[in-house]
Amino acid sequence: MFSVDQLVVYPAQGVGKVERIESRDIGGATTDFFIVRILSNNVTLMVPVRNALNVGLRPLCTEDQGRAIIESLKDRSDFTGYTGQNWNRRYREYSEKLKSGDLADVAYVLKELLLIGQNKELSFGERRLLEQATGLLTLELSLSLSKEQDEVKAVINELFADVIQPKIVE
């Protein structure tokens, strides 16, 4: 499924590297674990091999998928607009999308928050979600597109130059 030194994505944590696969005795049963070190914060996770897909562990997106995500950021036709919806409800919805591990969901959260921020000041929680979405998205895209993370942030800033004043994504 996953191999040592492979880059993988763990939902809400981001890109990590499978450092090793090890067996541990847990409650009298031997269980194999992927030992994954998250690149952004150096946290180590133990993910049971047999449950890896269920928890959302997935391979890094491909270059083509990364390019498609960038294209999806350009399309604003799915933007529902700021409807005065309770920020707390949006926060829960966006948090769930970030936890899904789906890169398209992460891109959606980033785009929505940037566009909502055009019309109103984001709450503290929304700004934190924006930072989280930015970090998750730009690191994975930088690795899949073989670019520096700052280059990917610059592309996003350019895509949203009409709404980001000053630059939010840094």
Buried (B, 14 or more C-beta within 10 A) or exposed (E): EBEEEBBBBBBBBBBBBBEEBEEEEEEEEEBEBBBBBBBEEEEEBEBBBEEBEEEBBBEBBEEEBBBBBBEBBEEEEEEEEBEEEEBEEBBEEBBEBBBBBBBEBBBBBBBBBBBBBEEEEBEEBBBEBBBBBBBBBBBBBBBBBEBEBEEBBBBBBEBBEEBBEEEBBE
